[in-house]
Amino acid sequence: MARQKFMNTEIDNLTMQEALETIDALIQENKNAYVVTPNVDHIVQLETNKELQDVYANASLILTDGKPLLWIAKWYGTPIKEKISGSDLFPLLCDMAAKKGYSMFFLGAAEGVAAKAADNLMNKYKGLQVIGTYSPPYGFENDSSEMNKIDAMIKKARPDILIVGLGCPKQEKFIYNNYKKLGVPISLGLGASFDFEAGNIKRAPKWMANHGLEWLFRITQDPKRLMKRYLINDMKIFKLAVKYRSPQK
């Protein structure tokens, strides 16, 4: 696999099709793998978040999510083949699961959202098996009874694929702290994908996503929550891009 150094992490330089084939192989290996999809926000958090650094260091697959990261890689002279956003990967993964008979479990989002996403996806992809969904309450990660409940639900369902939609870094930390004991062949943290598939949140038009403007569209959808993230926190990416350029030239 074509893993390469990129800024403060490493990435697997794959096309979307290659990523799906690699995920398929990891499911068949059944060795409790997990996937992360770094975007600008992840890279900024990775600079100072030690636990998130550990998550990335042990990931089986690291897929680049975001046009700005592709632009930075091109500037470095080490181009990345393709943007693989979690929200684009999710339906393709469901399609593959339906065709190959892999079962899925959806964990995350607000009450009822994961279940709605499951209904929509099972209607869209004939034969798809979403064998469990659960939307945990706020602060569940600090509640031992809630964590035990989730542990029991997933172990009882025995899915081939676990999709976690809790936002970064909560979803990545949940997967990292639990993937070995849950025993799921592959786990993925896919952010707002449940909301998109449930129809709760609109996705950016293709032309905006293709030109790296998805962040601007998302601000218009949820300004109170996302304004600070995109216009203040994520602006640190420019300084980080310069910082990590020289060693990679």
ZAVO-841009 format. One record per residue (C-alpha): residue number from 1; residue in one letter; y, z, x. Coordinates in steps of 0.25 Angstrom, whole numbers, plus 5000, padded with zeros to 4 digits. Example, Ala and Ser with C-alpha at 12.3 -4.5 7.8 and 13.67 -1.06 7.14 Angstrom:
REM residues 2
- 1 / A / 4982 / 5031 / 5049;
- 2 / S / 4996 / 5029 / 5055;
***
This chain:
REM residues 249
- 1 / M / 5000 / 5000 / 5000;
- 2 / A / 5014 / 4996 / 5005;
- 3 / R / 5020 / 5010 / 5007;
- 4 / Q / 5034 / 5010 / 5014;
- 5 / K / 5045 / 5020 / 5018;
- 6 / F / 5057 / 5019 / 5009;
- 7 / M / 5068 / 5029 / 5010;
- 8 / N / 5063 / 5043 / 5008;
- 9 / T / 5049 / 5039 / 5003;
- 10 / E / 5039 / 5028 / 5004;
- 11 / I / 5036 / 5018 / 4993;
- 12 / D / 5024 / 5008 / 4990;
- 13 / N / 5030 / 4994 / 4991;
- 14 / L / 5022 / 4988 / 4979;
- 15 / T / 5025 / 4978 / 4968;
- 16 / M / 5023 / 4983 / 4954;
- 17 / Q / 5009 / 4976 / 4953;
- 18 / E / 5005 / 4982 / 4966;
- 19 / A / 5009 / 4996 / 4961;
- 20 / L / 5001 / 4995 / 4949;
- 21 / E / 4989 / 4990 / 4957;
- 22 / T / 4991 / 5002 / 4966;
- 23 / I / 4992 / 5012 / 4954;
- 24 / D / 4979 / 5006 / 4949;
- 25 / A / 4972 / 5008 / 4962;
- 26 / L / 4977 / 5022 / 4963;
- 27 / I / 4971 / 5025 / 4949;
- 28 / Q / 4958 / 5020 / 4953;
- 29 / E / 4958 / 5028 / 4965;
- 30 / N / 4960 / 5041 / 4956;
- 31 / K / 4966 / 5049 / 4967;
- 32 / N / 4978 / 5056 / 4960;
- 33 / A / 4989 / 5046 / 4964;
- 34 / Y / 5003 / 5046 / 4960;
- 35 / V / 5015 / 5036 / 4960;
- 36 / V / 5030 / 5038 / 4962;
- 37 / T / 5041 / 5028 / 4959;
- 38 / P / 5053 / 5031 / 4968;
- 39 / N / 5067 / 5026 / 4963;
- 40 / V / 5081 / 5030 / 4968;
- 41 / D / 5080 / 5044 / 4961;
- 42 / H / 5067 / 5047 / 4968;
- 43 / I / 5072 / 5043 / 4982;
- 44 / V / 5084 / 5051 / 4980;
- 45 / Q / 5076 / 5063 / 4976;
- 46 / L / 5066 / 5061 / 4987;
- 47 / E / 5077 / 5063 / 4997;
- 48 / T / 5077 / 5078 / 4994;
- 49 / N / 5065 / 5082 / 4985;
- 50 / K / 5054 / 5087 / 4994;
- 51 / E / 5044 / 5087 / 4982;
- 52 / L / 5047 / 5073 / 4978;
- 53 / Q / 5045 / 5069 / 4993;
- 54 / D / 5031 / 5075 / 4992;
- 55 / V / 5028 / 5068 / 4979;
- 56 / Y / 5031 / 5054 / 4986;
- 57 / A / 5024 / 5057 / 4998;
- 58 / N / 5011 / 5059 / 4991;
- 59 / A / 5013 / 5048 / 4981;
- 60 / S / 5002 / 5037 / 4980;
- 61 / L / 5012 / 5026 / 4976;
- 62 / I / 5027 / 5025 / 4977;
- 63 / L / 5033 / 5014 / 4969;
- 64 / T / 5048 / 5010 / 4971;
- 65 / D / 5056 / 5012 / 4957;
- 66 / G / 5070 / 5006 / 4958;
- 67 / K / 5078 / 4994 / 4962;
- 68 / P / 5087 / 5002 / 4971;
- 69 / L / 5075 / 5006 / 4980;
- 70 / L / 5071 / 4992 / 4981;
- 71 / W / 5085 / 4988 / 4986;
- 72 / I / 5085 / 4999 / 4996;
- 73 / A / 5072 / 4995 / 5001;
- 74 / K / 5077 / 4980 / 5003;
- 75 / W / 5089 / 4986 / 5010;
- 76 / Y / 5079 / 4993 / 5020;
- 77 / G / 5072 / 4980 / 5022;
- 78 / T / 5059 / 4986 / 5016;
- 79 / P / 5059 / 4979 / 5002;
- 80 / I / 5051 / 4985 / 4991;
- 81 / K / 5043 / 4975 / 4983;
- 82 / E / 5046 / 4980 / 4969;
- 83 / K / 5053 / 4990 / 4960;
- 84 / I / 5042 / 4998 / 4953;
- 85 / S / 5049 / 5007 / 4943;
- 86 / G / 5040 / 5017 / 4936;
- 87 / S / 5045 / 5012 / 4922;
- 88 / D / 5040 / 4998 / 4926;
- 89 / L / 5027 / 5003 / 4932;
- 90 / F / 5024 / 5012 / 4920;
- 91 / P / 5021 / 5001 / 4909;
- 92 / L / 5013 / 4992 / 4919;
- 93 / L / 5005 / 5004 / 4923;
- 94 / C / 5002 / 5006 / 4908;
- 95 / D / 4998 / 4992 / 4907;
- 96 / M / 4988 / 4993 / 4919;
- 97 / A / 4983 / 5006 / 4913;
- 98 / A / 4980 / 5000 / 4900;
- 99 / K / 4973 / 4988 / 4907;
- 100 / K / 4965 / 4997 / 4916;
- 101 / G / 4961 / 5008 / 4907;
- 102 / Y / 4969 / 5019 / 4914;
- 103 / S / 4974 / 5031 / 4906;
- 104 / M / 4988 / 5037 / 4907;
- 105 / F / 4995 / 5050 / 4904;
- 106 / F / 5010 / 5051 / 4902;
- 107 / L / 5017 / 5064 / 4906;
- 108 / G / 5032 / 5065 / 4904;
- 109 / A / 5045 / 5061 / 4897;
- 110 / A / 5050 / 5068 / 4884;
- 111 / E / 5042 / 5073 / 4873;
- 112 / G / 5034 / 5061 / 4867;
- 113 / V / 5040 / 5050 / 4876;
- 114 / A / 5027 / 5049 / 4885;
- 115 / A / 5019 / 5048 / 4872;
- 116 / K / 5028 / 5037 / 4866;
- 117 / A / 5027 / 5030 / 4879;
- 118 / A / 5012 / 5030 / 4879;
- 119 / D / 5012 / 5025 / 4865;
- 120 / N / 5021 / 5013 / 4868;
- 121 / L / 5013 / 5010 / 4881;
- 122 / M / 4999 / 5011 / 4874;
- 123 / N / 5004 / 5001 / 4863;
- 124 / K / 5010 / 4992 / 4874;
- 125 / Y / 4997 / 4992 / 4883;
- 126 / K / 4984 / 4991 / 4876;
- 127 / G / 4974 / 5000 / 4881;
- 128 / L / 4983 / 5010 / 4888;
- 129 / Q / 4978 / 5024 / 4888;
- 130 / V / 4989 / 5035 / 4888;
- 131 / I / 4980 / 5047 / 4887;
- 132 / G / 4991 / 5057 / 4887;
- 133 / T / 5006 / 5060 / 4887;
- 134 / Y / 5014 / 5072 / 4888;
- 135 / S / 5029 / 5075 / 4889;
- 136 / P / 5030 / 5089 / 4896;
- 137 / P / 5042 / 5098 / 4893;
- 138 / Y / 5054 / 5100 / 4902;
- 139 / G / 5050 / 5109 / 4914;
- 140 / F / 5035 / 5108 / 4912;
- 141 / E / 5033 / 5107 / 4927;
- 142 / N / 5037 / 5122 / 4928;
- 143 / D / 5028 / 5126 / 4916;
- 144 / S / 5014 / 5129 / 4921;
- 145 / S / 5008 / 5128 / 4907;
- 146 / E / 5014 / 5114 / 4904;
- 147 / M / 5009 / 5109 / 4918;
- 148 / N / 4995 / 5114 / 4915;
- 149 / K / 4996 / 5107 / 4901;
- 150 / I / 5000 / 5094 / 4908;
- 151 / D / 4989 / 5096 / 4918;
- 152 / A / 4979 / 5098 / 4908;
- 153 / M / 4984 / 5086 / 4899;
- 154 / I / 4983 / 5076 / 4911;
- 155 / K / 4970 / 5081 / 4916;
- 156 / K / 4963 / 5080 / 4902;
- 157 / A / 4969 / 5066 / 4900;
- 158 / R / 4964 / 5061 / 4914;
- 159 / P / 4974 / 5049 / 4914;
- 160 / D / 4973 / 5038 / 4925;
- 161 / I / 4988 / 5038 / 4926;
- 162 / L / 4998 / 5049 / 4924;
- 163 / I / 5013 / 5045 / 4921;
- 164 / V / 5023 / 5056 / 4923;
- 165 / G / 5037 / 5053 / 4917;
- 166 / L / 5045 / 5066 / 4921;
- 167 / G / 5056 / 5060 / 4930;
- 168 / C / 5058 / 5061 / 4945;
- 169 / P / 5054 / 5071 / 4952;
- 170 / K / 5047 / 5078 / 4941;
- 171 / Q / 5037 / 5068 / 4938;
- 172 / E / 5034 / 5065 / 4953;
- 173 / K / 5033 / 5080 / 4956;
- 174 / F / 5023 / 5082 / 4944;
- 175 / I / 5014 / 5071 / 4948;
- 176 / Y / 5014 / 5076 / 4963;
- 177 / N / 5011 / 5091 / 4959;
- 178 / N / 5000 / 5087 / 4949;
- 179 / Y / 4994 / 5074 / 4952;
- 180 / K / 4982 / 5079 / 4960;
- 181 / K / 4978 / 5089 / 4950;
- 182 / L / 4980 / 5080 / 4938;
- 183 / G / 4970 / 5070 / 4944;
- 184 / V / 4977 / 5057 / 4938;
- 185 / P / 4974 / 5045 / 4946;
- 186 / I / 4989 / 5041 / 4946;
- 187 / S / 5002 / 5047 / 4942;
- 188 / L / 5015 / 5041 / 4941;
- 189 / G / 5029 / 5047 / 4938;
- 190 / L / 5037 / 5036 / 4930;
- 191 / G / 5049 / 5043 / 4925;
- 192 / A / 5055 / 5038 / 4912;
- 193 / S / 5044 / 5028 / 4910;
- 194 / F / 5039 / 5035 / 4898;
- 195 / D / 5053 / 5035 / 4891;
- 196 / F / 5054 / 5020 / 4894;
- 197 / E / 5040 / 5017 / 4888;
- 198 / A / 5043 / 5026 / 4876;
- 199 / G / 5056 / 5019 / 4873;
- 200 / N / 5064 / 5031 / 4875;
- 201 / I / 5072 / 5025 / 4887;
- 202 / K / 5076 / 5011 / 4889;
- 203 / R / 5073 / 5004 / 4902;
- 204 / A / 5084 / 4997 / 4909;
- 205 / P / 5084 / 4982 / 4907;
- 206 / K / 5076 / 4974 / 4917;
- 207 / W / 5089 / 4968 / 4923;
- 208 / M / 5094 / 4982 / 4926;
- 209 / A / 5081 / 4987 / 4932;
- 210 / N / 5080 / 4974 / 4941;
- 211 / H / 5094 / 4976 / 4946;
- 212 / G / 5092 / 4991 / 4949;
- 213 / L / 5101 / 4996 / 4937;
- 214 / E / 5090 / 5003 / 4929;
- 215 / W / 5097 / 5016 / 4933;
- 216 / L / 5110 / 5012 / 4927;
- 217 / F / 5103 / 5009 / 4914;
- 218 / R / 5096 / 5022 / 4914;
- 219 / I / 5109 / 5029 / 4915;
- 220 / T / 5114 / 5023 / 4902;
- 221 / Q / 5101 / 5028 / 4895;
- 222 / D / 5102 / 5042 / 4900;
- 223 / P / 5115 / 5045 / 4907;
- 224 / K / 5115 / 5060 / 4906;
- 225 / R / 5102 / 5061 / 4914;
- 226 / L / 5103 / 5049 / 4923;
- 227 / M / 5118 / 5048 / 4927;
- 228 / K / 5117 / 5058 / 4938;
- 229 / R / 5103 / 5053 / 4943;
- 230 / Y / 5108 / 5039 / 4945;
- 231 / L / 5122 / 5040 / 4948;
- 232 / I / 5122 / 5052 / 4957;
- 233 / N / 5108 / 5056 / 4962;
- 234 / D / 5103 / 5042 / 4964;
- 235 / M / 5115 / 5038 / 4972;
- 236 / K / 5109 / 5045 / 4984;
- 237 / I / 5100 / 5033 / 4985;
- 238 / F / 5111 / 5025 / 4993;
- 239 / K / 5112 / 5036 / 5004;
- 240 / L / 5097 / 5037 / 5005;
- 241 / A / 5095 / 5022 / 5006;
- 242 / V / 5105 / 5022 / 5018;
- 243 / K / 5098 / 5034 / 5024;
- 244 / Y / 5084 / 5028 / 5024;
- 245 / R / 5088 / 5014 / 5028;
- 246 / S / 5088 / 5015 / 5043;
- 247 / P / 5073 / 5020 / 5045;
- 248 / Q / 5068 / 5009 / 5037;
- 249 / K / 5075 / 4997 / 5044;
***
